[in-house]
């Protein structure tokens, strides 16, 4: 099992989309939101994502395909 900490930035056209809900339904990952700030025209979320590394990679690719900017946070991969 791997844990990755990520910073997601949502552009205006994606702020109202239920993207975090979608990834929880589509991929076998566990999401823990640590901090967030959402407004009408932009938003960001810091979260921890737990799962197999391949599943996390697929989830990150899906987020990027949806227009979400994804940045790993320092010391973001913790394997247990």
TIRO-2110 file (N, C-alpha, C; in Angstrom, 1 decimal):
// TIRO-2110
0.8, -1.2, 0.0, N, 1, A
0.0, 0.0, 0.0, CA, 1, A
0.9, 1.2, 0.0, C, 1, A
0.5, 2.2, -0.8, N, 2, A
1.3, 3.5, -0.9, CA, 2, A
0.4, 4.6, -0.5, C, 2, A
0.9, 5.7, 0.1, N, 3, A
0.2, 6.9, 0.4, CA, 3, A
0.9, 8.0, -0.3, C, 3, A
0.2, 8.9, -1.0, N, 4, A
0.8, 10.0, -1.7, CA, 4, A
0.0, 11.3, -1.3, C, 4, A
0.7, 12.3, -1.0, N, 5, A
0.1, 13.6, -0.7, CA, 5, A
0.1, 14.5, -1.9, C, 5, A
-1.0, 15.1, -2.3, N, 6, A
-1.1, 15.8, -3.5, CA, 6, A
-1.8, 17.2, -3.3, C, 6, A
-1.4, 18.1, -4.1, N, 7, A
-2.1, 19.4, -4.1, CA, 7, A
-2.8, 19.5, -5.5, C, 7, A
-4.1, 19.6, -5.5, N, 8, A
-4.9, 19.7, -6.7, CA, 8, A
-5.4, 21.1, -6.9, C, 8, A
-5.3, 21.7, -8.1, N, 9, A
-5.8, 23.0, -8.4, CA, 9, A
-6.9, 22.8, -9.5, C, 9, A
-8.1, 23.3, -9.2, N, 10, A
-9.2, 23.2, -10.1, CA, 10, A
-9.4, 24.5, -10.8, C, 10, A
-9.5, 24.5, -12.2, N, 11, A
-9.8, 25.7, -12.9, CA, 11, A
-11.3, 26.0, -12.8, C, 11, A
-11.6, 27.2, -13.2, N, 12, A
-13.0, 27.6, -13.1, CA, 12, A
-14.0, 26.7, -13.7, C, 12, A
-13.7, 26.1, -14.8, N, 13, A
-14.7, 25.3, -15.5, CA, 13, A
-14.9, 23.9, -14.8, C, 13, A
-14.0, 23.6, -13.9, N, 14, A
-14.1, 22.3, -13.2, CA, 14, A
-14.5, 22.4, -11.7, C, 14, A
-14.6, 23.6, -11.2, N, 15, A
-14.9, 23.8, -9.8, CA, 15, A
-16.2, 23.1, -9.3, C, 15, A
-17.2, 23.1, -10.1, N, 16, A
-18.5, 22.6, -9.8, CA, 16, A
-18.6, 21.1, -10.1, C, 16, A
-17.7, 20.5, -10.8, N, 17, A
-17.7, 19.1, -11.1, CA, 17, A
-17.4, 18.2, -9.9, C, 17, A
-18.1, 17.1, -9.7, N, 18, A
-17.8, 16.2, -8.5, CA, 18, A
-16.6, 15.3, -8.8, C, 18, A
-15.5, 15.8, -9.1, N, 19, A
-14.3, 15.1, -9.5, CA, 19, A
-13.8, 14.2, -8.4, C, 19, A
-13.7, 14.6, -7.2, N, 20, A
-13.2, 13.8, -6.1, CA, 20, A
-14.2, 12.6, -5.9, C, 20, A
-15.5, 12.9, -5.9, N, 21, A
-16.5, 11.8, -5.8, CA, 21, A
-16.2, 10.8, -7.0, C, 21, A
-16.0, 11.3, -8.2, N, 22, A
-15.8, 10.4, -9.3, CA, 22, A
-14.6, 9.5, -9.1, C, 22, A
-13.5, 10.0, -8.6, N, 23, A
-12.3, 9.2, -8.5, CA, 23, A
-12.5, 8.1, -7.4, C, 23, A
-13.2, 8.5, -6.4, N, 24, A
-13.5, 7.5, -5.3, CA, 24, A
-14.4, 6.4, -5.9, C, 24, A
-15.2, 6.6, -6.8, N, 25, A
-16.1, 5.6, -7.4, CA, 25, A
-15.3, 4.8, -8.5, C, 25, A
-14.5, 5.4, -9.3, N, 26, A
-13.8, 4.8, -10.4, CA, 26, A
-12.6, 4.0, -10.1, C, 26, A
-11.9, 4.4, -9.0, N, 27, A
-10.6, 3.9, -8.7, CA, 27, A
-10.5, 3.3, -7.3, C, 27, A
-9.8, 2.2, -7.1, N, 28, A
-9.7, 1.7, -5.7, CA, 28, A
-8.6, 2.4, -4.9, C, 28, A
-8.9, 3.7, -4.6, N, 29, A
-8.1, 4.5, -3.8, CA, 29, A
-8.9, 5.1, -2.7, C, 29, A
-8.2, 5.4, -1.6, N, 30, A
-8.9, 6.1, -0.4, CA, 30, A
-8.4, 7.5, -0.4, C, 30, A
-9.3, 8.4, -0.3, N, 31, A
-9.0, 9.9, -0.3, CA, 31, A
-9.3, 10.4, 1.1, C, 31, A
-8.3, 11.2, 1.6, N, 32, A
-8.4, 11.9, 2.9, CA, 32, A
-8.1, 13.4, 2.6, C, 32, A
-9.1, 14.3, 2.6, N, 33, A
-8.9, 15.7, 2.3, CA, 33, A
-8.3, 16.3, 3.6, C, 33, A
-7.2, 17.0, 3.4, N, 34, A
-6.5, 17.6, 4.6, CA, 34, A
-6.8, 19.1, 4.7, C, 34, A
-6.9, 19.8, 3.5, N, 35, A
-7.2, 21.2, 3.5, CA, 35, A
-7.8, 21.5, 2.1, C, 35, A
-8.6, 22.5, 2.1, N, 36, A
-9.2, 22.9, 0.8, CA, 36, A
-9.7, 24.3, 0.9, C, 36, A
-9.8, 25.0, -0.3, N, 37, A
-10.3, 26.3, -0.4, CA, 37, A
-11.0, 26.3, -1.8, C, 37, A
-12.3, 26.5, -1.8, N, 38, A
-13.1, 26.5, -3.0, CA, 38, A
-13.9, 27.8, -3.1, C, 38, A
-13.9, 28.4, -4.3, N, 39, A
-14.8, 29.6, -4.5, CA, 39, A
-15.5, 29.3, -5.8, C, 39, A
-16.2, 30.3, -6.3, N, 40, A
-17.0, 30.2, -7.5, CA, 40, A
-16.1, 30.0, -8.8, C, 40, A
-14.9, 30.6, -8.7, N, 41, A
-14.1, 30.6, -9.9, CA, 41, A
-12.8, 29.8, -9.9, C, 41, A
-12.5, 29.3, -8.7, N, 42, A
-11.3, 28.5, -8.6, CA, 42, A
-11.3, 27.6, -7.3, C, 42, A
-10.4, 26.7, -7.2, N, 43, A
-10.3, 25.9, -6.0, CA, 43, A
-9.1, 25.1, -5.9, C, 43, A
-8.7, 24.8, -4.7, N, 44, A
-7.6, 23.9, -4.5, CA, 44, A
-7.9, 22.9, -3.3, C, 44, A
-7.3, 21.8, -3.4, N, 45, A
-7.4, 20.7, -2.3, CA, 45, A
-6.1, 20.1, -2.1, C, 45, A
-5.7, 19.9, -0.8, N, 46, A
-4.6, 19.1, -0.4, CA, 46, A
-5.2, 17.8, 0.1, C, 46, A
-4.7, 16.7, -0.4, N, 47, A
-5.3, 15.4, 0.0, CA, 47, A
-4.2, 14.4, 0.1, C, 47, A
-4.5, 13.3, 0.9, N, 48, A
-3.7, 12.1, 0.9, CA, 48, A
-4.5, 11.0, 0.1, C, 48, A
-3.8, 10.3, -0.7, N, 49, A
-4.4, 9.3, -1.5, CA, 49, A
-3.7, 8.0, -1.2, C, 49, A
-4.4, 7.0, -0.7, N, 50, A
-3.9, 5.7, -0.3, CA, 50, A
-4.3, 4.6, -1.4, C, 50, A
-3.4, 3.7, -1.7, N, 51, A
-3.8, 2.6, -2.6, CA, 51, A
-2.5, 2.1, -3.2, C, 51, A
-2.7, 1.2, -4.2, N, 52, A
-1.6, 0.6, -4.9, CA, 52, A
-1.0, 1.7, -5.8, C, 52, A
0.3, 1.7, -6.0, N, 53, A
1.0, 2.8, -6.8, CA, 53, A
0.4, 2.9, -8.2, C, 53, A
0.1, 1.7, -8.8, N, 54, A
-0.5, 1.8, -10.2, CA, 54, A
-1.8, 2.4, -10.2, C, 54, A
-2.6, 2.2, -9.1, N, 55, A
-4.0, 2.8, -9.1, CA, 55, A
-3.9, 4.3, -8.8, C, 55, A
-2.9, 4.7, -8.0, N, 56, A
-2.7, 6.1, -7.7, CA, 56, A
-2.3, 6.8, -9.0, C, 56, A
-1.4, 6.2, -9.8, N, 57, A
-0.9, 6.7, -11.0, CA, 57, A
-2.1, 6.9, -12.0, C, 57, A
-2.9, 5.9, -12.1, N, 58, A
-4.1, 6.0, -13.0, CA, 58, A
-5.0, 7.1, -12.5, C, 58, A
-5.2, 7.2, -11.2, N, 59, A
-6.1, 8.3, -10.7, CA, 59, A
-5.5, 9.7, -11.0, C, 59, A
-4.2, 9.8, -10.9, N, 60, A
-3.6, 11.1, -11.2, CA, 60, A
-3.7, 11.4, -12.7, C, 60, A
-3.6, 10.4, -13.5, N, 61, A
-3.7, 10.6, -15.0, CA, 61, A
-5.2, 11.1, -15.3, C, 61, A
-6.1, 10.4, -14.6, N, 62, A
-7.5, 10.8, -14.8, CA, 62, A
-7.8, 12.3, -14.4, C, 62, A
-7.2, 12.7, -13.3, N, 63, A
-7.4, 14.0, -12.8, CA, 63, A
-6.8, 15.0, -13.8, C, 63, A
-5.7, 14.7, -14.3, N, 64, A
-5.0, 15.6, -15.3, CA, 64, A
-5.9, 15.7, -16.6, C, 64, A
-6.4, 14.5, -17.0, N, 65, A
-7.3, 14.5, -18.2, CA, 65, A
-8.5, 15.4, -18.0, C, 65, A
-9.0, 15.5, -16.8, N, 66, A
-10.2, 16.3, -16.5, CA, 66, A
-9.8, 17.8, -16.3, C, 66, A
-8.6, 18.1, -16.5, N, 67, A
-8.2, 19.5, -16.4, CA, 67, A
-7.7, 20.0, -15.1, C, 67, A
-7.5, 19.1, -14.1, N, 68, A
-7.1, 19.4, -12.8, CA, 68, A
-5.5, 19.4, -12.8, C, 68, A
-4.9, 20.5, -12.2, N, 69, A
-3.5, 20.6, -12.1, CA, 69, A
-3.1, 19.8, -10.8, C, 69, A
-2.2, 18.8, -11.0, N, 70, A
-1.8, 18.0, -9.9, CA, 70, A
-0.3, 18.1, -9.5, C, 70, A
0.0, 18.5, -8.3, N, 71, A
1.4, 18.6, -7.8, CA, 71, A
1.6, 17.7, -6.6, C, 71, A
2.6, 16.9, -6.6, N, 72, A
2.9, 16.1, -5.4, CA, 72, A
3.4, 17.1, -4.3, C, 72, A
3.1, 16.8, -3.1, N, 73, A
3.7, 17.6, -2.0, CA, 73, A
5.0, 17.0, -1.5, C, 73, A
5.8, 17.7, -0.9, N, 74, A
7.1, 17.2, -0.4, CA, 74, A
7.0, 16.0, 0.4, C, 74, A
7.9, 15.0, 0.2, N, 75, A
7.9, 13.8, 0.9, CA, 75, A
6.5, 13.1, 0.8, C, 75, A
6.0, 13.0, -0.4, N, 76, A
4.6, 12.7, -0.6, CA, 76, A
4.4, 11.2, -0.7, C, 76, A
5.4, 10.4, -1.0, N, 77, A
5.1, 8.9, -1.1, CA, 77, A
5.6, 8.2, 0.2, C, 77, A
4.7, 7.6, 0.8, N, 78, A
4.9, 6.8, 2.1, CA, 78, A
4.5, 5.4, 1.8, C, 78, A
5.4, 4.5, 1.8, N, 79, A
5.0, 3.1, 1.6, CA, 79, A
4.9, 2.4, 2.9, C, 79, A
3.9, 1.6, 3.1, N, 80, A
3.7, 0.8, 4.3, CA, 80, A
3.5, -0.6, 4.1, C, 80, A
END
